[in-house]
Amino acid sequence: CVHTGNCFVPISEIIAVEETEFNKKQRNIGRWQKMAKLHAFTVYYVKKARNHRWRCSSVTFWCVDEHLCNQWIQALKELLEMQKSRPKQLLVYINPYGGKRQGKRIYEQKVAPLFSLASISTDVVITEHANHAKDNLFEINIYKYDGVVCVGGDGMFSEVMHGLIGRMQKDSGIDQNNPKASLVQCNIRIGIIPAGSTDCICYSTVGISDPVTSALHIIVGDCQPLDVSSVHHNNTFLKYSVSLLGYGFYGDILKDSEKKRWMGPMRYDYSGFKTFLSHHYYEGTIAYQPAKHTHGSPRDKESCRTGCYICKESEKQLAEQQKECGLKREEGEEEWKVIKGKFLAINAVNMSCACPRSPKGLSPAAHLADGSADLILVRKCSRFDFLRYLVRHTNQDDQFDFPFVDVYRVKCFQFTSKLSEDNESNVMEMGKKRFGQFCRDHPACCCNIVNSTWNCDGETLDSSAIEVRVHCQLMKLFARGIEENSKDETAYSQSSVEQLL
């Protein structure tokens, strides 16, 4: 059995093996022209390119012995069957309206052929209105699927995530409105085929926003646990967040941009510039519990990568703490830190929030699955200083190295705006109990607009007073985190095609 060139591929990254039919023209080439019959098979595999991009490539092996050829095909297919993490049946939701309205075309032309090649059966649902996918996930038998795929942007992913996590809690009898509830882990993986205006989650968990790359991660059965933050107000569940919770600057941008959806993706640039010029700040009080279980810190420059050591160790440490203290330990017994001030931006991120414009993201050392969030407080400063801070997101400089910027790694936090009118909320009552009466002096020269809006993964929250808790590895993605060297990877499985042949 002969093959062309040198090709080393681990079994875990083979997509499919198929018998190959040679036509007359192929049979008459080179050394094979005198042979009456050729038998061959083609191996389709993942080829890694620059910038974490994956492509489907192939190599063909041929010989004159039909029995030998069939033996190799059977042997390779049996090895693929042993890859138990690979999905066989997927539920696919396509948002035909998101981004540039290319979701359906992207799926049909780029993704569906790959799923078919890998012998993955799919049930496809074209969403017709907001929350279509979320509502559908509460009605169908989700347990017959190996995963759920969403084709769209971050909004589509959020909808599918809320549907899946909500369904799991409902089936387990967990009350989502209880902010202290221990949520049931969602073991049905979510795959993201990027086709939206923003694909932050895909970029932060795969390293690139590319439909083919994401499809291949789904096919090979990658699994990346993901922390999820629950957001509550007054013992009422509001939203789940996996990337950004932003108050002040990023909340104002979202609120303004929602009025300009007709502008398309350009609306974010316009609203960002307008919000920067307005330079609004907001007074409030933040209480947080430090994430003592984590092995990292926001400024240690240890980026989250495939097989992240910090995520694994932090998960173990958190489990040990919960075992020692008991899951029902009263929250009042835990240590709380309190900060009052005037803020231009309050950001809490569960991941780096990297994107093409900001390759390092809002918090470069944030981890995907360590059971914590990075809480970034940008205090009132000059417009010029705030611009310096924003520019740091686009280069390699330490964006936290400013006297007006503080960052903390937390497992939960509460925020109450100074001018919050909801004095009945639990967050406010707990705040009064812990921090004493809120300061009421507000000189006329410092007057500002009343409240900002919370930006929760690209959606607005109605309440400014919120309680946030991080749930360690609550859900899983078809991803593997960002690889250190996606192009020059040299560590391969013992069971490689080259070794077999």
SEKOLTOR-279652 format. One record per atom (N, C-alpha, C): residue in one letter; x, y, z. Coordinates in steps of 0.1 Angstrom, whole numbers, plus 5000, padded with zeros to 4 digits. Example, Ala and Ser with C-alpha at 12.3 -4.5 7.8 and 13.67 -1.06 7.14 Angstrom:
# residues 2
A513249435078;A512349555078;A513249675078;S512849785071;S513749895071;S512950005079;
This chain:
# residues 501
C500949885000;C500050005000;C500950125000;V500750214991;V501550334989;V500750454991;H501350564995;H500650694996;H501550804992;T500950914988;T501751024983;T502151124994;G503451154994;G503851255004;G503951195018;N504351285027;N504351245041;N503251315048;C502351235054;C501151295061;C500951225074;F501151295085;F500951235098;F499651295104;V498651215107;V497451255112;V496951165123;P496651225135;P496151145146;P494751095142;I494350985147;I492950935145;I491951025150;S492251095161;S491251195166;S490951305157;E491751325146;E491551445137;E491251395123;I490851265122;I490351215109;I488851235108;I488451285097;I487051325096;I486251205091;A486751135080;A486051025074;A487050935066;V486650815063;V487450725054;V486450675044;E486750685031;E485850635021;E486550565010;E485950465004;E486450384993;E486450484981;T487550484973;T487650574962;T487650494949;E486750544940;E486650494926;E487550574917;F488450494910;F489250564900;F488650564886;N488650674879;N488150674866;N489250644856;K488950634844;K489850584833;K491050674833;K490850804834;K491950894832;K492950874844;Q492450854856;Q493350834867;Q494050704866;R493450604861;R494150474860;R495250474850;N495250564841;N496250574830;N497450664833;I497650694846;I498750784849;I499950714855;G501150764851;G502350714857;G502550564857;R503050514869;R503350374870;R502150274870;W500950334871;W499750254872;W499050224859;Q499650274848;Q498950274835;Q498850124830;K499750034834;K499649904829;K498749804838;M498349854849;M497549774858;M496049774854;A495449664855;A494049654850;A493049714860;K493349704873;K492349754883;K493049804895;L492649924899;L493149984911;L492149984922;H492649964934;H491749974946;H492350084955;A491450174960;A491950284968;A490950324978;F491450404988;F490550464998;F491150605001;T490250695004;T490650835007;T490450865022;V491350925028;V491250965042;V491051115043;Y489951165048;Y489651305050;Y490051345064;Y490851455065;Y491351485078;Y491451635080;V491751675093;V491851815096;V493251865093;K493351965085;K494552035082;K494652165089;K495652195097;K495652315105;K496452425097;A495952535096;A496552645089;A496852765099;R497252875094;R497552985103;R496353045111;N496653105122;N495653175130;N494453085134;H494852965138;H493852865143;H492852825133;R493052845120;R492152805110;R492252655107;W491152585106;W491152445102;W490552425088;R491052325081;R490452295068;R490352145066;C489452105058;C489251965055;C490151925043;S491151845045;S492051795034;S491951645033;S492551595023;S492451445020;S493751395015;V493951265017;V495051185011;V494551055006;T494951004995;T494450884989;T495550774989;F495150654994;F496050534994;F495550434984;W496450374976;W495950274966;W496850154965;C496250044960;C497049924958;C496249834948;V496849724944;V496149634935;V495349524942;D495549504955;D494949404962;D493649454968;E492449414963;E491149454968;E490949414982;H491349294986;H491049255000;H491849335010;L493149365007;L493949445015;L493349585017;C492949645006;C492349775006;C491149775015;N490249675014;N489049665022;N489349655037;Q490449585040;Q490949565053;Q491249695060;W492049775052;W492449905058;W491249995060;I490249995051;I489050075052;I488350035065;Q488149905066;Q487449855078;Q488149885091;A489449875091;A490249895103;A490150045107;L490250135097;L490250275100;L488850315105;K487750265099;K486450295103;K486150245117;E486750125121;E486550075134;E487250175144;L488350225141;L489050315149;L488250445151;L487650495140;L486850615142;L485550585150;E485050465150;E483950425158;E484250435173;M485550415176;M485950415190;M486150555195;Q485950655187;Q486050795191;Q484650835197;K484450795210;K483150805216;K482650945218;S483551045218;S483151185220;S482551245208;R482651175196;R482051235184;R480551225183;P479951335179;P478451335178;P477951255166;K476851195167;K476251115156;K474951185152;Q474251245161;Q473051315158;Q473051455164;L472751555156;L472751695161;L471451765158;L471151855167;L469951945164;L470552075160;V470152135149;V470752255143;V469652365143;Y470052485149;Y469152595148;Y469852705139;I469152755129;I469752855120;I468952985121;N469653085124;N469053225125;N469253285111;P468153295103;P468353345089;P468353495089;Y468153565100;Y468153715100;Y469353775106;G470153705114;G471253755121;G472453805112;G473253895118;G474453945110;G474053995096;K474653935086;K474453975073;K473453885066;R472653815073;R471553735068;R472153615059;Q473253565063;Q473953465055;Q473953325062;G473253315074;G473253195082;G472853075074;K471753075067;K471252965060;K472252925048;R472753015041;R473652995030;R474952935036;I475552985047;I476752945052;I476552795057;Y475452765063;Y475252625068;Y475152525056;E474352565046;E474052475035;E475352455026;Q476152555024;Q477252545015;Q478552505022;K478752545034;K480052515041;K480052405051;V478852395058;V478852305070;V478152175067;A476952185061;A476152055059;A476951955051;P477751985041;P478551885034;P479551815043;L480151885052;L481151825061;L480451735071;F479251775076;F478551685085;F478151555078;S477751575065;S477351455057;S478551365055;L479751425052;L480951345050;L481251265062;A481051325074;A481351265087;A480251175092;S479251155084;S478051065087;S477351115099;I477151245101;I476451295112;I475051335107;S474051275113;S472651305110;S472151435117;T471351515110;T470951645116;T469451665115;D468851735125;D467551785124;D467751935124;V467252005113;V467552145111;V466252225114;V466352325122;V465252415125;V465652555121;I464852615112;I465152755108;I464252845117;T464852925125;T464153005135;T463353115128;E462153145133;E461253235126;E461053365135;H461353355147;H461153475156;H462053465168;A462153575175;A463053575187;A462553475197;N463453405203;N463253295213;N462553165208;H462553155194;H462053035188;H462852915193;A464152925192;A465052815196;A464952785211;K464852885219;K464752865233;K463452795237;D462352845231;D461052785234;D461052635229;N461652615218;N461652475212;N462352385220;L463452425227;L464252335235;L463552295248;F462552365252;F461752325263;F460652225259;E460452205247;E459352115242;E459751985237;I460951975230;I461351855223;I462051765232;N462351645227;N463151545234;N464651575231;I465251655240;I466651695237;I467651585240;Y467251485247;Y468151375252;Y468551275241;K467851285229;K468251195218;K469351255210;Y469751375213;Y470851445205;Y472151445212;D473251435205;D474551445211;D475051585212;G474351685207;G474651825208;G473651905201;V473752035203;V472952135197;V473852235190;V473552265177;V474352355170;V473552485167;C474152605169;C473452725165;C474252795155;V473552835144;V474152905133;V473753055134;G474653135137;G474253275140;G475353345147;G475053455154;G475953535162;G475853495177;D476353585185;D476353565200;D474953565205;G474053635199;G472653645203;G471953505201;M472253445190;M471753305188;M472253205197;F473553215200;F474153125210;F473553145224;S473353275228;S472753305241;S471353235242;E470553245231;E469253195231;E469253035233;V470152975226;V470252825227;V470752785241;M471752865246;M472252835259;M471152855270;H470352955269;H469252975279;H468252865278;G467952815266;G467052715264;G467552585270;L468852545267;L469352425272;L469552425288;I470152525293;I470352535308;I469052535315;G468052625309;G466752625315;G466052495315;R466152425304;R465452295303;R466052195314;M467452195315;M468052105325;M467552135339;Q467452265342;Q467052305356;Q465552265358;K464752285348;K463352245349;K463152095351;D463952015343;D463851865344;D464351815357;S465251895364;S465851855377;S465151925389;G464052005386;G463352065397;G464052175404;I464952245397;I465752355402;I465052485399;D464952575410;D464252705408;D465352805403;Q465252845391;Q466252945386;Q466153075392;N465053105399;N464853235405;N465553245419;N466053135423;N466853135436;N468253165433;P468853275437;P470153315433;P471253225439;K470853155450;K471853065457;K471752915453;A470852895443;A470652755439;A471852695432;S472152565435;S473252495428;S472652445415;L473052495404;L472452465391;L473052325387;V472252255379;V472652125374;V473452145361;Q474552085360;Q475452095348;Q474752045335;C474952125325;C474352085312;C475452005304;N475151875302;N476151795295;N475951775280;I474951835275;I474651845260;I475451955254;R476451925246;R477352025241;R476652115231;I477152245231;I476652345221;I477752375211;G477452365198;G478352405188;G477952535182;I478952625179;I478652755173;I479252765159;I478352785149;I478752815136;I478652965134;P479753045134;P479653185134;P479053245121;A477953325123;A477353385111;A476653515116;G477253585125;G476553705131;G477453825129;S476953935135;S477654065135;S478854055144;T478653995156;T479753965165;T479853815169;D481053765169;D481153625173;D482253605183;C482053685194;C483053695205;C483353555211;I482253485214;I482353355221;I483153255213;C482853255200;C483553165191;C484953195190;Y485253325189;Y486653375188;Y487453335200;S486853345212;S487553325225;S487653185228;T486953095222;T486952945225;T487652865214;V487752915202;V488352845191;V489552915186;G489453045187;G490653135182;G490353205169;I489253175163;I488953235150;I487453225148;S486853325141;S485453315137;S485353265122;D485253135121;D485353075108;D484352955108;P483352955099;P482352845099;P482952705097;V483952685088;V484452555085;V485352505097;T486052595103;T486852555115;T485952515126;S484852585128;S483952545139;S483252415136;A482852395123;A482252265119;A483152145122;L484452165119;L485452055121;L485652025136;H485652135144;H485652105159;H484552025164;I483352055158;I482151975162;I482351835157;I482751805145;I482851675139;I483851585147;V484951645151;V485951565159;V485551545173;G484551615178;G483951585191;G484651665202;D485251775199;D485951855210;D484951895221;C485551915233;C484751945244;C485452045253;Q484852165254;Q485452275263;Q484452315273;P484652285286;P483752335296;P483752485297;L482652545301;L482552695301;L481752735314;D482352835321;D481752895332;D480552975328;V479452985336;V478353065332;V477953145345;S477653275343;S477253355354;S475753375353;S475053355365;S473653385366;S473453525371;V472453595366;V472153735370;V470753745375;H470653795388;H469353805395;H469153945399;H467853975401;H467454105407;H466154075415;N466254105428;N465154085437;N464553945437;N465553845438;N465153705438;N464353665425;T464653735414;T464153705401;T465253685391;F465253565385;F466253535375;F466153635363;L467253695358;L467153775347;L467853715334;K469153675335;K469853625324;K471053535328;Y471553465319;Y472853395320;Y473853475312;S475053475316;S476153545309;S477353455308;V477953445296;V479253375295;V480353465290;S480153585286;S481253665281;S481253795289;L480453895286;L480554025292;L479254075299;L479454125311;L478454195318;L479054335319;G478454435312;G479054565312;G478154675316;Y478454765326;Y477654875330;Y478455005328;G477755105324;G478455235321;G478755235306;F480055235302;F480455255288;F479855155279;Y480055025282;Y479554925273;Y478054905273;G477454935285;G475954935285;G475355045277;D475955165278;D475455285271;D475655265256;I476755205251;I476955175237;I475855085232;L475554975239;L474454885235;L473154955235;K472855025245;K471555095245;K471355185233;D472355265230;D472355355219;D472255285206;S473055175204;S473155105192;S471855035188;E471054995198;E469854925196;E468855005188;K468955135189;K468055225182;K468555245168;K469655195164;K470255215151;K470555085144;R469754985146;R470054855140;R470054865124;W469354965119;W469254985105;W470655015099;M471655055107;M472955085103;M473854955101;G473354845106;G474054725105;G475254725115;P476254645113;P477454635123;P478054775125;M477954865116;M478654995117;M478055075129;R476855035134;R476155105145;R477055105157;Y477854995159;Y478654985171;Y479755085171;D480355115160;D481355215159;D480755355161;Y479655385155;Y478955515157;Y478655535172;S477955435178;S477555445192;S478655455201;G479755375198;G480955385206;G481555515207;F481655585195;F482255715194;F481355815202;K480055805200;K479155895206;K479255875222;T479255755226;T479355725241;T480655775247;F481755765239;F483055815244;F482955965246;L482356035237;L482356175238;L481456225249;S480356145252;S479456185263;S480156175276;H481056075278;H481856065290;H481056055303;H479955975303;H479155965315;H479755875325;Y479655915338;Y480055825349;Y478855795358;Y478955695366;Y477855655374;Y478355615388;E477555655398;E477955625412;E477255495416;G477955425424;G477355295429;G478255225439;T477755115444;T478455035454;T478554895449;I479754835450;I479954695445;I480454615457;A479854505459;A480354405469;A480654275462;Y481854215465;Y482154095458;Y482853995468;Q482853875464;Q483553765471;Q484753725463;P485953735468;P487153695460;P487153555457;A487653515445;A487653375441;A488953315447;K488953275459;K490053225466;K490553085461;H489653015454;H489952885449;H490852885437;T490852995429;T491552995417;T493053005418;H493752945409;H495252935409;H495853055402;G494953135395;G495553245387;G495053375392;S495553485386;S495053615389;S494953695376;P494153805376;P493853875363;P495053935357;R496153955364;R497354015359;R498553925358;D498353795358;D499553705358;D499953675344;K499253715334;K499553695319;K499553555315;E498853465324;E498753325320;E497453315312;S497553305299;S496353295290;S495753165291;C494453155289;C493753025289;C493952955276;R494452835276;R494752765264;R494252625265;T494352545254;T493852405254;T494452325265;G493552255272;G494052175284;G494552265295;C493952375297;C494452475307;C494652425321;Y495852435326;Y496152385339;Y495452455350;I495352595349;I494652675359;I493152635360;C492552615349;C491152575349;C490952445356;K491752345353;K491652215360;K491952225375;E492952295378;E493352295393;E492252385400;S491752485394;S490752575401;S489452495403;E489152415393;E487952325395;E488052235406;K489252165408;K489452075419;K489452145432;Q490052265433;Q490152345445;Q488752385449;L487952435439;L486552475442;L485752355448;A485852245441;A485152125446;A485552085460;E486852095464;E487252065477;E486652165487;Q486652295483;Q486052395492;Q484652375495;Q483852335485;Q482452315486;Q482252185495;K483052085493;K482951965501;K483151995516;E484152075519;E484552115533;E483452205539;C483052305532;C482152405537;C480652355536;G480352275527;G478952235524;G478352325514;L477552275505;L476952355495;L475952455500;K475452435512;K474352525517;K474952625528;R476252645528;R476752735537;R476152875535;E475852945546;E475253075545;E476253175538;E475653255529;E476553345522;E477053455531;G476353485542;G476853585551;G478153555558;E478453425559;E479653375565;E480953395557;E480753415544;E481853435534;E482353575535;E483553595531;E484153725532;E483753815520;W483253935523;W482854025512;W483754155512;K484054195501;K484854325499;K483854425493;V483954555498;V482954655494;V483754775488;I483254825476;I483854935469;I482755035465;K482955165469;K481955265465;K482755365456;G482055425446;G482755515438;G481955565426;K482655645418;K482155695405;K482855625394;F482155555386;F482655465376;F482255505361;L483255505352;L482955515338;L482555385332;A483055275338;A482755145333;A482955035344;I481954945345;I482054825353;I481954705344;N482954625343;N482854505334;N483154385342;A482354285340;A482654145346;A482654055334;V483853985333;V483953895321;V484353745326;N483653655319;N483953515322;N485053455313;M485353535302;M486453495293;M487153615288;S488153605280;S488953715276;S488153825268;C487053775262;C486353855253;C487153915241;A488053825237;A488953865225;A488153865212;C488453955203;C487853965190;C488854015180;P488654015167;P489654065158;P490154205161;R489254295166;R489654435169;R490454445182;S490254345191;S490954345204;S491454205206;P492554165200;P493054035200;P493253975214;K493554065224;K493754015238;K492454025246;G491454105242;G490254115248;G490254205260;L489154205268;L488954295279;L489854255291;S490054115292;S490854065303;S491653955298;P492853975293;P493653875286;P493953745293;A493953755307;A494253635315;A492953565321;A491753615316;A490553545321;A490453405316;H489953315324;H489853175321;H488453125318;L488353035309;L487052985304;L486352895315;A487052825323;A486452725331;A487052715345;D487352825351;D488052825365;D487052865376;G485752885373;G484752915383;G484853055388;S485353145380;S485453285384;S485253375373;A485053505376;A484953615366;A485953725370;D486353795360;D487253915363;D486454035363;L486454105375;L485654225377;L486554345375;I486254425364;I487154535361;I486354665364;L486954755372;L486354875376;L487154995370;V486555075362;V487255195356;V486655315363;R487355375371;R486855485379;R486855615370;K486155715375;K486055845368;K487455895366;C487655935354;C488955995350;C488756085338;S489856145333;S489656245322;S489356165310;R488756235300;R488456175287;R489756115280;F490856195282;F492156155276;F492656025282;D492556015296;D492955895302;D492155775299;F490855795297;F489955685294;F490255635279;L490655725271;L491055695257;L492255605257;R493255645266;R494455565267;R494155425272;Y493155415281;Y492755275286;Y492155195274;L491255255266;L490655185255;L491655145245;V492655235242;V493655195232;V494455075236;R494655055249;R495454945254;R494754815250;H493454815247;H492854685243;H493254635229;T493954725221;T494254695208;T495754665206;N496554675217;N497954655216;N498454555227;Q499754545229;Q500254445239;Q500554505252;D500254635255;D500454695268;D499554645278;D499954645291;D499054605302;D497954705304;Q496754665301;Q495554755301;Q495054785315;F495654715325;F495254745339;F496254835346;D497254875339;D498354955345;D497955095345;F496855135352;F496455275353;F495955295368;P496155405374;P495755425388;P494255425389;F493455455378;F492055455379;F491355325375;V492155215373;V491655085369;V491954985379;D490954915384;D491154805394;D490554675387;V491154565390;V490654435385;V490754335396;Y489654255398;Y489554145408;Y489054025402;R489553905407;R488953775403;R487953735414;V486753725409;V485653705419;V484753575416;K484053525426;K483153415423;K481653465423;C481453585429;C480153645429;C480253795432;F479253875428;F479354015432;F477854075431;Q477754185438;Q476454255438;Q476754405434;F475854465427;F475954605424;F474654675426;T474754795433;T473654885434;T474055025430;S473255085421;S473555225417;S473155315428;K473755425430;K473455515441;K472055565440;L471555585428;L470255645426;L469155535424;S469455415428;S468455305426;S467255335433;E466055325427;E464755365433;E464155235439;D464655115437;D464054995441;D464554965455;N463955025465;N464455005479;N463954875485;E463054805478;E462554675482;E463454555478;S464354585469;S465154475463;S466054405474;N466254275473;N467154205482;N468554265481;V468954295469;V470354345467;V470454475475;M469554565475;M469554695482;M469554665497;E468654585501;E468554555516;E469854495521;M470354395513;M471654335518;M472754435517;G472654525508;G473754625507;G473654725519;K472454765523;K472354855534;K472854785547;K472554655548;K472954585560;K474454575561;R475154555549;R476554535549;R477354665549;F476854755541;F477754875539;F477254995547;G476154985554;G475655105560;G474855185551;Q474255295555;Q473455375546;Q474255435535;F473755435523;F474455485511;F474555645512;C475655685508;C475855835508;C474855905499;R474256015504;R473256085497;R473656225491;D474856265495;D475256395490;D475656385475;H475056465467;H475356465453;H475356605447;P476556675448;P476656815445;P476156835430;A475556955428;A474956985415;A475956985404;C477257025408;C478257025398;C478656885393;C478256785400;C478656645396;C477456565391;C476356635389;C475156565385;C475356495372;N474856375371;N474956295359;N473656225356;I473556155345;I472256095343;I472055975353;V470855935355;V470555855367;V471255725367;N470955635357;N471455505357;N471955465343;S472855375342;S473255315329;S472455195327;T472855115317;T472154985314;T473154875315;W472854765320;W473754645320;W473654585306;N474854565300;N475054495287;N475354345291;C474454255289;C474654115292;C474754035279;D476054015276;D476253935263;D475553995251;G475554125251;G474954195239;G473454215240;E472854195252;E471454225255;E471254305267;T470354395267;T470154495278;T469354425289;L469754465302;L468954425314;L468154545319;D466954515323;D466154625328;D466554685341;S467154605350;S467454655363;S468954685364;S469254795371;S470654835374;S471254765386;A470354725396;A470754655408;A470654505405;I471854445405;I471854305402;I472754225412;E472554095412;E473353995420;E473853895410;V475153875409;V475753785399;V476553675406;R476453555401;R477153435407;R477753355395;V478953315397;V479653235386;V479453085390;H478953005380;H478752865381;H479852795373;C480652725380;C481852665374;C481452555364;Q481852565352;Q481752465341;Q480252415340;L479352515340;L477952485339;L477552425326;M478252455315;M477952405302;M479152365294;K479052305283;K480152255275;K479952295260;L481052325254;L481052365239;L481752255231;F481452255218;F482252175209;F483452265205;A484452265214;A485652355212;A486752295220;R487952345219;R489052285227;R489852405233;G489252525233;G490052635238;G491052675226;I491852775229;I492752815219;I494152745220;E494552685209;E495752605209;E496952695209;E498052655215;E499252735216;E499852755202;N500052645195;N500652655181;N499752575172;S498752635166;S497852555158;S498452505145;K499452585140;K500052535127;K501152435129;D502052455139;D503252375140;D503052265151;E501852225153;E501652125164;E502451995160;T503151945170;T503951825167;T503651705176;A502751735186;A502351625195;A501251545188;Y501451425185;Y500351345178;Y500051225186;S498851165183;S498451045189;S499250925185;Q499350825194;Q500050705190;Q499450635178;S498150655177;S497350585166;S497250675154;S498350705147;S498250795136;S498150705123;V497650775113;V497550705100;V498850655095;E499950735097;E501250695092;E501750575099;Q501450565112;Q501950445120;Q501250325115;L499950345113;L499150225108;L499550175095;L500050265086;L500350225072;L501850195071;
